[in-house]
Amino acid sequence: MHASYAAHMGGQVLTSEGQTCSLGRTFTTFSISVEQAWDFLTSEEGQRIWLGEACSFPLTEGATYTTPNGAKGVVRVINPKVNLRLTWQPQEWANASTIQIRTIPSGMNTVISFHQEGLPGAKERTSMRHRWQQVIAELETLFPPSK
């Protein structure tokens, strides 16, 4: 990733040793309002798409959760219709990563963005990048991407 592109996208440049553990952002612009995007992402159905099957809980700051596969976390920040930040830590990881989900107005459309930082290494970055791409693809089956 080129340094200026990473800075523009809010990502970080990875060192050859993999010391910087941010995968950057995965995002798409959808032909829905910010309200529609936020309401869906924070609904039970939306949570299942981005957090995992059978995992839904009240989204309040300080709320804790555990997914069926044992990942756990805490909701850190909720700015309605703007962003949501929570920690995410699979059982095999020593430390939690941070996930941020943003809804960004773009005219009559909305950009939905997923960003994850604090990943342990290159293998996890690749895995999570693929995971967020799958989430975007699933959202695209429900809501039309903007042209």
N, C-alpha and C positions, 0 to 999 in steps of 0.2 A: 504494500500500500504506500503510495507516495505521501510524504509528510504533509504537503499543503492540502491534499485531499482529505487526509485523516483529520487535520485541524479543522477544515471546513465542515466535516461531518460530525465533529465532536468526538471522533475516535482517537485512538492512540496508535503510534507507530510501534510495531513489534520489533524487539531486538532479536538478534540471532540466537540468543539464549532463551528467548520466550519470557523475558522478565515482565513485560507489560502485558497484562492479561485482560484486555478489553477487546471484544469482537467487533466493535463499532455498532452501527445501527442497521437493522433490517426494517424496511418500511415500504409502504405502498400508499398511493392516494386513492381513496374510495369516493364514489358518488353518493355519499350520505352526509348528513349534518354532523357536527361535533356532538350534539346531544344524542343522536342515534348511535354513533360510534361508542360514546362513553357508556350509555345505558346498556348496550349489548356487551361490551367488554367487562362490565362490572356485574352482569347478570350471572345466574347459575350456569346457563348454557355457555356464555362467553368465557367464564372462568375455566370450565372444563376444556375448552379449546386451547387456551394458552397456559394453563397450569397443569392439566392432566385429567384424565378420565376419573370420574367419581370424586373429584376434589372441588368442593364448593364450601365457602364459609362466609360469614358476614364481613364485608370489607370495611373495617374500622381501623384507625391507627392504633397500633399495639396488639392487634389480633394476631394470634399464632395459628399455624396450620401444619398438617402433616399429610402428604400425598399417600395414596395406596402403596407406592413403591418405596416409601420411607423418607423421601425428601421432606425437609421441614424448613420453616421460615417464619418471619415476623413482618407484618405490614408496617413500614416506617413512615411513609408520607402519602397523603391523599389530598390532591388539589382537584376537586370535582371539575370534570370536563377539560382538564389540563394534563395531569400526570398522576401516576401511581408508582411508588417505589416500595419494593419488598426484598427481603433477603431470601435466598434459596440455597439449601445445602443438602445434597444427597448424602446418604449414610457414609459413603466411602471417602468423602472429602473432609479434610481437616478443618477447613474454614468455609464460611458462607460466601456466596457471590451476591451481587445486587442486581436486581432486574428493575428496569424503568420502562413503563408503558406510557406513551404520550399520544394525545389526540390534538392535532394541530390544524386549525382552520386554514383552508386554502380556497378562497372564494366560496363557491357553493359546495365545495368538496371538503374532505377531511383526510389528512395524512395520519395513518396509524403507524407508530414507530415503537419497536422493541429494541432495547439496549441492555446488554448484560456486561458487567465488569467484575473483576476479582476472581476470574476463572483460574484454576490451578496450573494449566499448561496448554500446549498446542493441541493435544488430543481432545481436551474438553472444549476448547474454542471451536474446533472443527465440528464436534458433535452438537454444540449449542447453536452454531450458525445454521446447521442443517435443520435443527429443531425449529428455530424461529422462521426459517423459510417455509417449513411445512405449515406452521401456524398461519402465516400470510396466505399461503395457497388455500388453506381451508376457509379463511375469511373471504377470499375471492370467490369461493363457490356460493357464499351467502349474500355478498354485497358486490355490486358491480364496481370494478376498478375504474377510475377516471381515465378518460382518453386524452 
